[in-house]
């Protein structure tokens, strides 16, 4: 759960701009509101401070991440980043190819969340480093 002071802006960003499907919405006394969005399969990365600094350095070039950052896998990092910035996010770092072969951008999003938008550049059967093993050249050996 994420507490959002500007509930409407956060819902519009994550549901409408990012495209997370709405599963349910509830309201209660005193203007209490919640919208439940389907964010797909979740993983929890638990990193030590050194790894957190390494990821920031690779994705952004400097230490910027708060204690919690949420990442969303998309089909097209560049188009999604452009769409989310137009919808109110602030770009911290543009799409950047990582050593683990994904294209990642970093954004400040509504509700005080820092998010990573990432696109896997390799098929699952290729694995990290598989492209590095291919010989250089034009294929006319």
C-alpha positions in Angstrom: 0.0 0.0 0.0 1.2 3.5 -0.9 -0.2 6.5 0.9 -0.9 9.3 -1.6 -1.9 12.8 -0.5 -3.1 13.6 -4.0 -5.0 10.3 -4.5 -6.5 11.3 -7.9 -3.1 12.2 -9.4 -1.6 9.0 -8.2 -4.4 6.9 -9.5 -4.3 8.7 -12.8 -0.6 8.2 -13.1 -0.4 4.5 -12.1 -3.7 3.3 -13.6 -4.1 5.5 -16.7 -0.5 6.5 -17.7 1.4 3.4 -16.6 -1.5 1.1 -17.5 -2.0 -0.9 -14.3 -5.5 -2.4 -14.5 -7.9 -1.4 -11.7 -9.1 -4.5 -9.7 -11.3 -2.7 -7.2 -12.1 0.7 -5.6 -13.5 1.3 -2.1 -14.5 4.4 -0.2 -15.4 5.0 3.4 -16.1 7.6 6.1 -14.2 10.8 6.1 -13.2 10.7 2.4 -11.3 7.5 2.9 -10.5 6.0 -0.6 -8.4 3.2 -2.0 -8.0 1.9 -5.5 -6.4 -1.5 -5.9 -4.3 -1.9 -9.1 -3.0 -5.1 -10.6 0.8 -4.7 -10.8 1.4 -8.2 -12.1 3.9 -10.6 -10.6 5.9 -9.2 -7.8 9.4 -9.9 -6.6 11.2 -8.4 -3.6 14.8 -7.5 -4.0 16.7 -7.2 -0.7 20.0 -5.5 -1.3 22.8 -4.5 1.0 23.9 -0.8 0.9 26.8 -1.6 -1.5 24.5 -3.2 -4.1 22.0 -0.3 -3.7 24.8 2.1 -4.5 25.9 0.0 -7.4 22.5 0.0 -9.0 22.1 3.8 -8.5 25.6 4.3 -10.1 24.7 2.1 -13.2 21.2 3.4 -13.7 21.6 7.1 -12.7 25.3 7.9 -12.3 24.9 9.0 -8.7 23.3 8.0 -5.3 19.6 8.9 -5.5 17.4 6.1 -4.4 15.4 6.2 -1.2 15.1 3.1 0.9 12.2 1.8 -1.2 12.0 1.9 -5.0 9.5 0.1 -7.1 10.3 -1.3 -10.6 7.9 -2.0 -13.4 8.8 -4.2 -16.4 7.5 -2.8 -19.7 7.8 -3.7 -23.4 9.3 -0.3 -24.4 11.2 1.6 -21.8 11.7 4.7 -24.0 8.1 5.1 -25.0 6.9 4.4 -21.4 9.3 6.9 -19.9 8.2 9.6 -22.4 4.5 8.8 -21.6 5.1 8.9 -17.8 7.0 12.1 -17.9 4.1 13.7 -19.9 1.8 12.3 -17.2 3.6 14.1 -14.3 6.7 12.0 -13.4 10.1 13.7 -13.2 12.9 12.0 -15.0 15.9 11.3 -12.8 17.8 9.3 -15.4 16.9 8.5 -19.1 16.8 5.0 -20.4 20.2 3.4 -19.8 21.5 0.0 -20.9 22.6 -1.9 -17.8 25.4 -4.5 -17.5 22.6 -7.1 -16.8 21.1 -6.3 -20.2 18.0 -4.3 -19.4 17.1 -0.8 -20.5 16.2 1.1 -17.3 15.0 4.6 -16.6 14.5 6.2 -13.2 11.6 8.5 -12.4 10.1 10.4 -9.4 6.4 9.4 -9.6 3.3 10.6 -7.7 2.8 9.5 -4.1 6.5 10.1 -3.4 7.6 6.9 -5.1 10.8 6.6 -7.0 10.3 4.0 -9.8 12.4 2.2 -12.3 11.0 1.4 -15.7 12.8 -1.5 -17.2 12.8 -3.6 -20.4 14.6 -6.9 -20.6 16.8 -6.8 -23.7 17.6 -10.5 -23.9 15.2 -13.4 -24.3 15.1 -15.6 -21.1 17.0 -18.4 -22.9 19.9 -16.0 -23.8 20.9 -15.2 -20.3 23.2 -12.3 -19.2 26.4 -12.3 -21.0 25.3 -14.5 -23.9 25.6 -11.6 -26.4 29.1 -10.9 -25.1 30.2 -14.4 -26.1 29.3 -13.8 -29.8 32.2 -12.9 -32.0 32.5 -9.3 -33.3 32.4 -8.6 -37.0 30.2 -8.5 -40.0 29.5 -12.3 -40.2 31.7 -12.8 -43.3 34.3 -15.0 -41.7 
